[in-house]
Amino acid sequence: MSGKKFIATALNVLFIGGLCAQFEEEVKLPDLDVQVKQQSMEIRKLAASRKIVIDRNDFEDLGDITAGDIIKRYPGLWVQGPVGSNRNVLLCGLDKIFQSIMIDGVRPAGGESDREFKLDRIPLDVIERIEIINIPTSDYCSDAVAGTVNIITKKSEAKNVFFADAAGRTNSTDYGTGNGKTYISYSKNGLFLSGSYDRETRINTEEMSDSVTGIEGEVEEDCDIRTTTLSAGSEFRISDAAKFKLYGFYSNFDEVRDVTQDVKMRSQGGLNYRDIITDQSMLRRLVTLDVGLTYSTGEYSDISFRTLVSRGDDEKDKHANEEKSDGYALTDEVEDQLNYEFMFSSDYKNLDTELLGFPNTVKTGLKADYLLRDYDRFVSTVEYTSTDTLNSYEDGSFEYGEIQSGTYLVDEVYVKPVIYLLGLRIEHSYYDYLINATSEKGSNSYYFINPSLLLNWRLSDEYIVKAGFSRQIARPAFAAVVPIDKIKTKKNQIERGNPDLEPADAFTYNLGVEYYHKKDFLSLYGYFKGVNNIIEIENIGTDEATGYTIYQYVNISTALVFGADFEFAFDLAKTRMKGFSVNGNYSWLGSQIEDRNTGLMRRINEQPMHIVNANLNYAKGPFKFTAGGNFSGEKIIWSTLVDGVLVERTVTDAFLQFDASVKYSISDDMMFYFNVNNIFGEEVRVTQGSVTDVEAVGTTYTLGIKYGIRGN
């Protein structure tokens, strides 16, 4: 099939079949004999807004393990977390509360205190594809100031009835302990079953030094992380007009960290010699049940109903023994979060309408979401001195409930050669809380109206211009609005809730051009966001009783967030380098905000200015090789004044990681692979004032095999 015929067929599906209206489940492409990569490009072309589609082929390129590992290789974002863990995605460099992480089109329960979902909880083996959307359409959600990451889980294994992936893995920080992963799945006649188990052990080492006092020491973390997932589901017709689907998903993330250290950061800056032994365990569990019914009301129209019930459990236990100048202290921290979500939605779409004589697609719907959060946190400390025994106890428990309800309308009009997508979403939010220790109660509610306008202008078969405008919000973090203190002994910090916190909102503008030619691809995009009531966590003073630094989420001012990125992919065969291809991207991130304490203009905290990714690929017959690099510029928490005292800035140096992967297929059904991540053992360096902290990431080696049994 020629490229022009393919584009014409795809456009026909868009305008007559309403392809772009399918957002909460897998997009059904035409039954064409195209590869997965071509399918991903077609999804990207047909999307009204800019949509980056990461598919199974991309997952395999550099041997990534989790969703966070792969996402960090794409433009306009970076990923943070403990050493060696890519957990929290930050689109445009904004904090976690400014984006929406979704699984199959819905934000899952168990969003922790910042509404974020940890990406290392989902291994890549259970993911079909990942979509990164700069301006989501109105049928997605409203919590997307920075954008949306939609993780679509597997519902089948393409042509395979049975599929297995097994690998052994080791890290240079802990050669003596073997670990790895196993994934198996079965898919036939609409039934899908899968399970995975992953174990990673590593030793994280921080070398800390104080250039003023000459104090030096080490923090060593012995980590053991185990992830288990199970999924099952089926889709089938109950009549000619009705289709029923039922899917369940289970994820269990279990992490144990044993920490020993002989130095500690002082609240006033600098280091102290201090022997501390800490044992910490963390459990994150998610269970979801997704039920849907779609009923065709006509040849090109249907109504659908969806119910999602999910439960998230997050448990943390930490026990610390800390040496003091005149004795020692024993601290026990227990944190237990139980999260429930009940969601119901109803959607109607009609793909065969006209507006002023032009082809028109209409989609509308209602959604109600109830979130229930039961948070228990207890911290007890017993301090033994030569003359006395001191006891302290903190109860940071609370109950939180939130109801979100809303409606949307999306109208997609095709006025050749432009697709106009107009959207409107109206939502109401109400939340209340109860502090267990004091019986203090509080509540708040707010409405918001979010319009959007997106344009997809097909200049030719190869060039597409996309432009968009949208209003989005960022709801405050759960714990951020409850007025309790959360003491973090390891960091000498207290996080204090703020009941006066209001949601941030932003007007986002986006403009870009995309170029497609056979296997070649180019895109250039720019964006501008005016964020009102932007939320940041700030140093607001020192606690007199403990000497710990107090941090609090606050609405500070209006922020300007802007940036541009360039993305490319080229087949080098035409340059006489047969079998070679390159792909990559460059992002420039910018922002401007007024510091509330100093009155000076600065960038948003921890926003890197430059992000670069590049891969070189080679394929010949059954052999495939990929080498690539990921670079993120320095990230700064800017200096400020607190109670008239200067708090020095914290700088995380630029980080450059190189990876490589070799794959060899001995048949259509079996493939061996060998991956090396962070080849040169790049370290993470953080500096605050006179203190430098160097963290060893190590190099990870993976050797594995994939095997599939194909169906008829």
C-alpha distance (Angstrom), angle and dihedral (degrees) to the residues before:
residue distance angle dihedral
M1 . . .
S2 3.82 . .
G3 3.77 121.7 .
K4 3.83 92.3 -113.5
K5 3.80 92.7 50.5
F6 3.77 90.6 48.6
I7 3.81 92.1 51.4
A8 3.79 91.0 46.7
T9 3.79 91.3 50.7
A10 3.80 91.5 48.0
L11 3.81 91.8 49.1
N12 3.77 90.2 50.9
V13 3.80 88.9 54.3
L14 3.80 90.1 49.8
F15 3.76 97.7 50.2
I16 3.78 99.5 34.3
G17 3.78 101.9 25.0
G18 3.81 98.0 37.0
L19 3.79 96.3 -130.8
C20 3.76 94.5 168.9
A21 3.79 91.3 55.3
Q22 3.80 91.5 69.8
F23 3.82 104.0 91.5
E24 3.77 108.9 134.7
E25 3.78 96.1 55.7
E26 3.76 138.0 30.1
V27 3.81 114.0 -58.4
K28 3.83 110.3 -114.3
L29 3.79 108.4 -137.6
P30 3.81 124.8 -160.8
D31 3.79 115.3 -79.7
L32 3.79 93.4 -100.3
D33 3.78 128.9 144.0
V34 3.80 96.0 -113.2
Q35 3.78 131.8 134.9
V36 3.77 124.6 -108.6
K37 3.80 91.4 -103.8
Q38 3.81 91.9 53.6
Q39 3.79 89.7 49.4
S40 3.80 90.5 52.7
M41 3.79 90.7 51.1
E42 3.81 91.0 50.5
I43 3.81 90.9 52.5
R44 3.78 88.1 50.7
K45 3.81 93.8 48.7
L46 3.78 95.1 48.9
A47 3.80 96.5 46.3
A48 3.80 113.0 109.1
S49 3.81 90.7 -142.1
R50 3.76 128.0 38.6
K51 3.79 107.9 -75.1
I52 3.81 125.5 -179.9
V53 3.81 109.6 -155.4
I54 3.81 118.4 -159.1
D55 3.81 112.6 -168.3
R56 3.81 139.1 -175.6
N57 3.80 92.9 -83.7
D58 3.80 89.9 56.8
F59 3.82 90.1 50.0
E60 3.80 90.2 59.6
D61 3.79 98.3 46.3
L62 3.81 100.1 86.0
G63 3.79 104.1 12.2
D64 3.80 97.7 -104.7
I65 3.81 117.1 177.5
T66 3.82 107.7 -161.3
A67 3.81 137.8 27.7
G68 3.81 89.2 -102.4
D69 3.80 91.9 55.8
I70 3.80 93.2 56.7
I71 3.81 99.2 38.1
K72 3.82 93.4 58.3
R73 3.83 88.6 67.5
Y74 3.80 93.7 67.4
P75 3.82 131.0 84.7
G76 3.78 127.4 -84.7
L77 3.80 100.9 19.1
W78 3.77 146.9 70.5
V79 3.79 134.2 -161.9
Q80 3.81 128.7 -131.1
G81 3.79 136.8 -169.0
P82 3.80 142.2 112.4
V83 3.79 117.5 -34.4
G84 3.80 109.8 -62.4
S85 3.84 93.2 7.7
N86 3.81 123.4 104.0
R87 3.80 100.5 -161.1
N88 3.80 114.2 140.9
V89 3.79 122.4 47.5
L90 3.82 117.3 -150.0
L91 3.80 113.3 -163.6
C92 3.82 114.6 -155.8
G93 3.81 86.5 -0.8
L94 3.82 91.7 -74.1
D95 3.80 122.2 138.5
K96 3.80 123.9 -89.4
I97 3.81 96.0 -94.9
F98 3.82 91.5 62.0
Q99 3.81 97.3 69.2
S100 3.77 136.5 52.2
I101 3.82 120.6 -125.6
M102 3.79 108.2 -162.4
I103 3.80 135.8 -176.1
D104 3.80 112.4 -150.4
G105 3.79 90.5 -17.2
V106 3.82 98.4 -49.2
R107 3.82 132.3 91.6
P108 3.83 105.8 -117.9
A109 3.79 126.2 -130.4
G110 3.80 116.7 -103.1
G111 3.78 96.8 58.7
E112 3.80 91.6 157.6
S113 3.79 120.1 -138.4
D114 3.81 96.6 -46.0
R115 3.84 96.5 44.7
E116 3.80 86.5 -111.6
F117 3.80 125.4 138.6
K118 3.81 115.5 -141.9
L119 3.79 108.1 -122.9
D120 3.81 94.8 -154.3
R121 3.83 87.7 70.2
I122 3.83 91.1 73.8
P123 3.84 117.5 63.2
L124 3.80 115.4 -148.8
D125 3.81 92.7 -119.7
V126 3.83 91.2 74.1
I127 3.84 94.6 47.8
E128 3.80 124.5 92.7
R129 3.79 95.6 -170.3
I130 3.82 142.8 -31.4
E131 3.80 124.2 -129.8
I132 3.81 122.8 -158.6
I133 3.82 110.6 -163.9
N134 3.80 122.6 -172.6
I135 3.82 96.2 -165.4
P136 3.81 112.1 18.4
T137 3.79 117.3 -152.3
S138 3.79 119.6 -109.7
D139 3.81 94.3 -96.9
Y140 3.81 90.8 63.7
C141 3.79 109.1 60.8
S142 3.79 143.1 -73.3
D143 3.84 100.2 -120.7
A144 3.78 96.3 87.5
V145 3.81 112.6 102.4
A146 3.81 89.2 145.3
G147 3.81 96.7 27.5
T148 3.79 142.2 -94.7
V149 3.79 135.6 -75.8
N150 3.81 110.9 -159.0
I151 3.82 115.4 -167.4
I152 3.80 110.4 -160.7
T153 3.80 112.1 -160.4
K154 3.78 123.7 -144.0
K155 3.78 119.2 -87.4
S156 3.82 94.9 173.1
E157 3.83 141.7 1.9
A158 3.80 97.7 -118.2
K159 3.82 106.4 -118.2
N160 3.80 95.7 -9.0
V161 3.80 122.5 103.1
F162 3.81 90.7 -172.6
F163 3.79 126.1 23.3
A164 3.81 132.5 177.3
D165 3.80 134.5 -178.1
A166 3.82 121.0 -175.0
A167 3.80 129.1 171.5
G168 3.78 143.2 166.3
R169 3.79 119.1 -137.8
T170 3.79 138.5 -173.1
N171 3.80 136.6 175.8
S172 3.80 126.1 -141.2
T173 3.82 89.6 -125.7
D174 3.81 90.1 63.2
Y175 3.81 111.8 21.5
G176 3.78 92.3 160.0
T177 3.80 96.5 68.6
G178 3.79 121.2 67.4
N179 3.79 120.9 -149.7
G180 3.77 138.4 158.8
K181 3.77 146.3 137.3
T182 3.80 144.2 -82.6
Y183 3.80 127.7 -162.3
I184 3.81 128.9 176.5
S185 3.79 132.3 173.1
Y186 3.80 140.9 178.2
S187 3.79 124.3 -157.9
K188 3.81 128.0 176.4
N189 3.81 139.1 136.8
G190 3.80 93.5 -0.3
L191 3.82 94.5 -49.6
F192 3.81 119.1 117.4
L193 3.81 128.4 -173.5
S194 3.81 127.8 172.8
G195 3.79 141.9 162.5
S196 3.79 136.3 -177.6
Y197 3.78 139.5 -173.4
D198 3.80 125.1 -168.3
R199 3.79 130.5 179.3
E200 3.79 127.0 -173.5
T201 3.79 126.3 179.7
R202 3.77 124.2 -176.1
I203 3.80 142.7 151.7
N204 3.79 114.9 -128.2
T205 3.80 114.6 -158.5
E206 3.81 126.6 -166.6
E207 3.80 119.4 -167.0
M208 3.82 108.5 -158.5
S209 3.80 126.6 -169.7
D210 3.81 137.8 172.8
S211 3.80 113.5 -147.7
V212 3.83 92.7 -162.1
T213 3.82 101.6 49.3
G214 3.81 97.0 25.0
I215 3.82 91.0 -128.1
E216 3.82 113.3 152.5
G217 3.78 131.6 179.1
E218 3.77 148.3 142.7
V219 3.80 140.0 -111.5
E220 3.79 115.2 -158.7
E221 3.82 124.7 -169.6
D222 3.80 120.8 -167.8
C223 3.83 104.4 -158.9
D224 3.80 131.1 -166.3
I225 3.83 114.5 179.7
R226 3.81 124.4 -178.5
T227 3.81 125.9 -177.7
T228 3.81 125.7 -171.8
T229 3.81 127.1 -177.7
L230 3.81 134.4 -179.0
S231 3.78 127.8 -177.6
A232 3.80 134.4 176.1
G233 3.75 134.7 168.9
S234 3.75 150.3 134.1
E235 3.79 141.6 -149.7
F236 3.80 121.8 -155.4
R237 3.77 142.1 153.1
I238 3.79 118.6 -104.9
S239 3.81 91.0 -174.4
D240 3.79 139.3 -6.6
A241 3.80 89.2 -86.0
A242 3.81 103.0 34.3
K243 3.82 131.8 67.8
F244 3.79 123.5 -172.7
K245 3.81 127.7 -160.0
L246 3.78 132.0 -172.1
Y247 3.82 124.5 -179.5
G248 3.78 133.7 169.5
F249 3.79 128.0 -167.9
Y250 3.81 131.8 -170.5
S251 3.81 127.4 -173.3
N252 3.81 127.2 178.5
F253 3.80 121.3 -174.2
D254 3.82 115.8 -173.8
E255 3.80 120.3 -178.4
V256 3.81 130.2 177.8
R257 3.81 122.0 -172.2
D258 3.82 124.3 -176.2
V259 3.80 110.1 -167.2
T260 3.80 130.1 -167.8
Q261 3.81 123.3 178.5
D262 3.79 139.9 166.5
V263 3.83 99.3 -164.3
K264 3.79 134.7 49.6
M265 3.79 135.1 -165.2
R266 3.82 113.1 -111.6
S267 3.82 120.4 -131.1
Q268 3.82 88.9 -126.2
G269 3.80 91.9 49.2
G270 3.80 131.7 -92.7
L271 3.81 129.8 65.6
N272 3.79 136.2 -72.3
Y273 3.78 128.2 -162.0
R274 3.79 104.1 -112.1
D275 3.84 131.2 156.4
I276 3.82 111.1 -142.0
I277 3.80 130.5 170.1
T278 3.83 116.9 -167.4
D279 3.80 130.9 -177.9
Q280 3.79 113.7 -165.8
S281 3.80 132.8 176.6
M282 3.78 128.7 -175.6
L283 3.80 130.1 -168.8
R284 3.80 124.6 -172.5
R285 3.79 118.1 -179.9
L286 3.81 129.5 177.4
V287 3.81 128.2 -174.5
T288 3.81 121.8 179.7
L289 3.80 134.7 178.7
D290 3.80 115.7 -165.1
V291 3.82 119.8 -169.9
G292 3.79 123.9 179.7
L293 3.79 139.7 174.1
T294 3.80 125.5 -168.4
Y295 3.80 120.2 -169.2
S296 3.79 122.4 -170.5
T297 3.79 111.5 -134.8
G298 3.80 93.0 179.8
E299 3.77 143.1 -10.8
Y300 3.79 91.8 -75.1
S301 3.81 103.6 18.8
D302 3.78 136.6 70.5
I303 3.77 143.7 163.2
S304 3.80 122.5 -136.7
F305 3.77 136.0 -165.8
R306 3.78 125.8 -160.7
T307 3.78 132.9 -174.8
L308 3.80 123.5 -173.2
V309 3.79 125.4 -173.9
S310 3.79 118.0 -177.6
R311 3.77 138.5 169.4
G312 3.79 126.9 -161.8
D313 3.81 125.4 -167.7
D314 3.79 120.9 -167.5
E315 3.80 117.8 -179.3
K316 3.80 129.0 176.1
D317 3.80 129.2 179.9
K318 3.78 122.9 -177.6
H319 3.80 129.6 177.3
A320 3.81 119.6 -174.9
N321 3.79 133.7 -175.4
E322 3.81 109.6 -163.7
E323 3.79 127.5 -174.0
K324 3.82 114.2 -132.2
S325 3.82 130.7 -164.7
D326 3.81 89.8 -105.0
G327 3.81 104.6 24.8
Y328 3.80 134.0 -37.9
A329 3.82 141.8 -75.5
L330 3.81 132.2 -135.9
T331 3.81 116.6 -153.2
D332 3.80 127.9 -173.4
E333 3.82 120.6 -170.6
V334 3.80 121.9 -173.9
E335 3.80 120.6 -177.4
D336 3.80 123.1 178.9
Q337 3.81 124.1 174.8
L338 3.79 123.2 -175.3
N339 3.80 113.8 -171.3
Y340 3.79 128.7 -175.2
E341 3.77 128.2 -174.7
F342 3.79 127.6 -170.7
M343 3.79 115.4 -174.3
F344 3.80 131.5 178.2
S345 3.77 126.3 178.8
S346 3.77 137.1 173.1
D347 3.80 123.2 -164.8
Y348 3.77 134.7 -175.1
K349 3.77 126.6 -168.1
N350 3.78 134.4 178.9
L351 3.78 117.8 -168.9
D352 3.79 98.7 -178.9
T353 3.79 106.3 66.0
E354 3.79 134.9 110.3
L355 3.79 133.6 -138.7
L356 3.81 114.9 -161.4
G357 3.78 88.0 -22.0
F358 3.82 95.1 -51.6
P359 3.85 125.0 117.0
N360 3.78 108.2 -94.3
T361 3.81 137.8 -172.7
V362 3.78 120.8 -161.4
K363 3.79 126.9 -165.9
T364 3.78 127.4 174.5
G365 3.77 136.4 163.9
L366 3.77 152.4 158.1
K367 3.79 128.9 -123.4
A368 3.79 134.8 -173.1
D369 3.80 123.3 -174.1
Y370 3.79 127.8 -176.0
L371 3.81 119.0 -167.0
L372 3.79 121.7 -169.5
R373 3.80 120.9 -172.5
D374 3.81 125.9 -174.2
Y375 3.80 108.0 -173.8
D376 3.80 122.3 -174.6
R377 3.80 121.6 -178.2
F378 3.79 126.4 167.4
V379 3.81 127.5 176.8
S380 3.79 121.9 -176.0
T381 3.80 124.8 -179.1
V382 3.79 129.1 -172.0
E383 3.82 114.2 -169.4
Y384 3.79 118.0 -164.7
T385 3.80 118.6 -159.5
S386 3.79 132.2 171.5
T387 3.82 90.2 -98.5
D388 3.79 107.8 26.1
T389 3.80 149.3 14.5
L390 3.81 117.1 -127.0
N391 3.79 123.8 -161.9
S392 3.80 128.2 -165.4
Y393 3.78 131.9 175.2
E394 3.80 132.0 -170.0
D395 3.80 125.5 -165.7
G396 3.80 109.7 -167.9
S397 3.80 96.6 167.6
F398 3.79 123.8 138.0
E399 3.79 143.2 158.2
Y400 3.78 120.6 -129.5
G401 3.79 131.6 -173.1
E402 3.79 128.9 -177.1
I403 3.79 133.0 -177.1
Q404 3.79 120.4 -163.1
S405 3.80 119.4 -174.5
G406 3.74 130.4 168.9
T407 3.76 152.0 141.5
Y408 3.80 133.6 -136.9
L409 3.78 141.4 -166.8
V410 3.80 125.7 -158.9
D411 3.79 121.3 -173.4
E412 3.80 117.7 -174.5
V413 3.80 116.4 -167.7
Y414 3.81 126.4 -175.4
V415 3.79 113.6 -149.5
K416 3.78 100.9 169.2
P417 3.02 120.3 -79.6
V418 3.83 95.0 8.5
I419 3.80 131.0 68.7
Y420 3.81 110.8 -151.8
L421 3.78 115.1 -162.4
L422 3.78 115.0 -170.3
G423 3.78 118.6 -172.9
L424 3.77 139.7 179.7
R425 3.79 128.1 -175.2
I426 3.81 125.0 -175.8
E427 3.78 119.5 -170.6
H428 3.77 139.8 173.8
S429 3.81 123.7 -157.4
Y430 3.77 129.2 -167.9
Y431 3.79 127.5 176.9
D432 3.78 136.8 172.4
Y433 3.79 134.8 -177.7
L434 3.78 140.7 -163.5
I435 3.81 122.9 -155.7
N436 3.80 105.8 -144.2
A437 3.80 98.6 -152.4
T438 3.83 97.0 51.2
S439 3.85 102.3 19.9
E440 3.80 86.7 -127.7
K441 3.80 112.5 160.2
G442 3.77 133.8 -162.2
S443 3.79 141.0 167.2
N444 3.78 143.2 180.0
S445 3.79 138.7 -176.4
Y446 3.78 137.5 -171.0
Y447 3.80 142.9 175.8
F448 3.73 126.5 -142.6
I449 3.80 135.8 -175.8
N450 3.79 116.6 -152.9
P451 3.82 118.9 -169.2
S452 3.80 123.8 -174.2
L453 3.79 139.2 -174.9
L454 3.81 121.9 -168.0
L455 3.80 128.6 -178.3
N456 3.81 129.4 -160.4
W457 3.80 107.9 -172.6
R458 3.81 114.7 -175.2
L459 3.80 103.8 -156.3
S460 3.82 91.6 178.4
D461 3.78 140.8 -29.5
E462 3.80 88.3 -71.8
Y463 3.82 106.7 33.7
I464 3.80 127.4 63.8
V465 3.80 125.7 176.2
K466 3.81 117.7 -157.6
A467 3.77 125.8 -170.0
G468 3.77 132.1 170.5
F469 3.76 149.1 175.9
S470 3.80 125.7 -164.3
R471 3.78 143.1 157.9
Q472 3.81 116.0 -135.9
I473 3.81 136.2 171.8
A474 3.81 138.2 -146.1
R475 3.77 115.4 -145.2
P476 3.82 114.0 -146.7
A477 3.79 118.5 -100.8
F478 3.81 115.0 -90.2
A479 3.80 97.7 -114.3
A480 3.80 92.1 36.9
V481 3.83 92.7 75.5
V482 3.82 97.4 44.1
P483 3.86 110.4 89.0
I484 3.81 99.5 -131.0
D485 3.82 133.0 114.3
K486 3.79 120.3 -115.1
I487 3.81 108.9 -161.1
K488 3.80 116.8 -151.3
T489 3.79 105.7 -167.3
K490 3.79 95.8 -177.2
K491 3.80 91.7 59.3
N492 3.84 97.4 32.9
Q493 3.80 87.7 -122.3
I494 3.80 140.7 130.9
E495 3.81 121.3 -155.1
R496 3.81 111.0 -154.6
G497 3.79 125.3 -162.7
N498 3.79 122.2 -126.3
P499 3.84 116.7 -148.8
D500 3.82 90.5 -170.5
L501 3.81 92.7 62.0
E502 3.79 113.8 126.6
P503 3.81 129.2 -161.8
A504 3.78 117.0 -94.1
D505 3.78 119.9 -127.8
A506 3.77 132.4 -164.2
F507 3.76 141.7 -166.1
T508 3.79 108.3 -142.4
Y509 3.80 127.8 -162.4
N510 3.78 122.7 -170.4
L511 3.83 133.0 -177.2
G512 3.78 130.0 172.7
V513 3.77 148.3 141.6
E514 3.82 128.6 -134.6
Y515 3.81 127.8 -159.9
Y516 3.81 124.5 -160.0
H517 3.80 125.1 -175.9
K518 3.80 119.1 159.3
K519 3.84 103.2 -63.2
D520 3.81 94.5 -14.3
F521 3.78 122.8 98.7
L522 3.81 136.3 179.0
S523 3.78 132.4 175.8
L524 3.79 135.2 176.5
Y525 3.79 120.1 -171.0
G526 3.76 138.6 174.1
Y527 3.79 131.3 -173.9
F528 3.79 140.5 -173.8
K529 3.81 127.1 -164.0
G530 3.77 127.9 -173.5
V531 3.81 104.7 -160.2
N532 3.81 118.4 -164.8
N533 3.82 122.1 -158.2
I534 3.78 89.9 7.0
I535 3.80 112.2 -161.9
E536 3.81 121.4 -130.9
I537 3.78 133.5 161.9
E538 3.81 109.3 -119.8
N539 3.77 139.4 -171.4
I540 3.83 103.8 -111.4
G541 3.81 101.2 172.1
T542 3.81 146.3 -66.7
D543 3.80 127.8 -61.7
E544 3.81 108.7 -122.1
A545 3.81 95.7 -149.7
T546 3.80 98.6 51.1
G547 3.80 103.8 17.1
Y548 3.80 88.3 -128.4
T549 3.81 122.0 144.7
I550 3.82 113.1 -108.0
Y551 3.80 118.6 -136.4
Q552 3.79 124.8 -172.9
Y553 3.80 136.4 179.1
V554 3.80 109.2 -116.6
N555 3.81 139.2 172.7
I556 3.76 101.9 -119.3
S557 3.80 113.1 172.6
T558 3.76 144.7 -65.4
A559 3.78 114.5 -47.8
L560 3.77 130.0 -160.8
V561 3.78 114.2 -144.2
F562 3.79 119.7 -175.4
G563 3.75 141.0 154.6
A564 3.78 149.4 145.2
D565 3.77 135.8 -138.0
F566 3.77 139.5 -168.7
E567 3.80 123.3 -151.3
F568 3.80 128.9 -173.2
A569 3.82 144.6 174.6
F570 3.81 123.8 -177.9
D571 3.79 135.1 -179.3
L572 3.82 105.7 -139.6
A573 3.82 96.1 -161.0
K574 3.81 90.8 102.4
T575 3.83 88.5 58.8
R576 3.84 90.1 58.7
M577 3.80 90.8 -100.2
K578 3.79 95.0 116.7
G579 3.77 113.2 -167.0
F580 3.83 93.9 19.1
S581 3.79 126.6 112.9
V582 3.80 135.8 166.3
N583 3.76 133.5 -155.1
G584 3.78 135.9 171.1
N585 3.77 147.8 124.2
Y586 3.79 144.0 -130.0
S587 3.81 124.9 -148.8
W588 3.78 130.6 -168.5
L589 3.81 114.4 -163.5
G590 3.77 125.3 -166.8
S591 3.79 139.2 172.1
Q592 3.78 142.2 165.4
I593 3.78 128.1 -154.0
E594 3.79 136.8 155.8
D595 3.81 115.3 -114.5
R596 3.81 106.8 -124.7
N597 3.83 93.7 -144.7
T598 3.80 102.1 42.1
G599 3.81 102.6 26.6
L600 3.82 88.9 -132.7
M601 3.80 124.7 131.0
R602 3.79 116.1 -114.5
R603 3.80 143.7 154.4
I604 3.80 122.0 -87.9
N605 3.79 111.0 -84.5
E606 3.82 115.9 -89.9
Q607 3.81 95.4 4.1
P608 3.83 110.3 141.7
M609 3.79 116.3 -142.7
H610 3.82 98.4 -147.5
I611 3.81 132.7 35.6
V612 3.83 121.9 177.5
N613 3.80 130.8 -178.6
A614 3.80 128.0 176.1
N615 3.82 135.5 169.6
L616 3.80 133.4 -170.8
N617 3.81 114.7 -156.5
Y618 3.81 131.9 -168.7
A619 3.79 126.9 -175.9
K620 3.78 130.1 176.6
G621 3.77 121.3 163.6
P622 3.80 109.8 -52.0
F623 3.82 93.0 -11.1
K624 3.81 125.0 90.5
F625 3.80 130.0 173.4
T626 3.81 129.5 -175.4
A627 3.81 129.7 -178.1
G628 3.77 124.4 178.5
G629 3.77 148.4 158.6
N630 3.80 136.0 -139.9
F631 3.82 120.2 -157.4
S632 3.81 128.2 -177.4
G633 3.79 122.2 180.0
E634 3.78 126.0 -125.2
K635 3.80 118.2 -63.2
I636 3.80 120.3 -146.4
I637 3.78 134.6 -163.2
W638 3.78 96.1 -158.0
S639 3.80 125.3 -126.9
T640 3.80 117.0 -102.7
L641 3.79 142.7 168.8
V642 3.82 122.0 -101.4
D643 3.82 118.1 -178.9
G644 3.79 87.6 -17.1
V645 3.82 92.8 -55.7
L646 3.80 121.2 118.3
V647 3.81 114.1 -121.3
E648 3.78 106.6 -156.5
R649 3.77 119.8 -128.9
T650 3.81 122.7 -101.5
V651 3.81 116.1 -134.6
T652 3.80 125.7 -164.4
D653 3.80 106.9 -163.1
A654 3.79 122.9 -126.0
F655 3.81 112.6 -81.3
L656 3.81 127.1 -146.0
Q657 3.80 120.9 -173.5
F658 3.82 127.1 -177.0
D659 3.81 123.3 -159.3
A660 3.81 136.7 178.8
S661 3.79 138.3 -170.3
V662 3.81 134.2 -168.4
K663 3.82 121.9 -164.3
Y664 3.78 130.4 -176.4
S665 3.81 125.1 -175.1
I666 3.81 114.8 -154.7
S667 3.83 90.7 -176.1
D668 3.79 140.6 -7.3
D669 3.80 88.0 -86.4
M670 3.82 104.7 41.6
M671 3.78 133.9 55.4
F672 3.83 134.3 173.2
Y673 3.80 120.7 -153.3
F674 3.79 139.1 -175.2
N675 3.82 121.7 -165.1
V676 3.80 132.8 -172.5
N677 3.81 118.4 -168.1
N678 3.83 122.7 -165.9
I679 3.81 91.4 7.9
F680 3.80 96.1 -170.2
G681 3.81 96.6 41.3
E682 3.81 95.2 -116.1
E683 3.81 112.7 -159.9
V684 3.81 130.5 -140.4
R685 3.83 112.8 -122.6
V686 3.82 121.7 -164.8
T687 3.82 124.6 -179.2
Q688 3.80 130.5 -170.2
G689 3.77 115.8 172.9
S690 3.80 108.3 -53.9
V691 3.83 94.7 -13.1
T692 3.80 122.7 94.2
D693 3.81 122.7 -170.8
V694 3.83 118.6 -166.7
E695 3.80 115.6 -170.1
A696 3.81 122.3 -163.5
V697 3.82 114.1 -137.6
G698 3.80 98.1 177.6
T699 3.80 129.8 -158.7
T700 3.81 121.8 -73.8
Y701 3.82 122.2 -147.6
T702 3.82 122.8 -165.1
L703 3.82 128.8 -175.5
G704 3.78 117.9 -177.1
I705 3.79 151.4 148.5
K706 3.81 133.3 -135.6
Y707 3.78 122.8 -157.7
G708 3.78 132.1 178.6
I709 3.80 136.9 -178.6
R710 3.78 111.2 -147.3
G711 3.77 125.7 -140.2
N712 3.78 127.4 -135.1
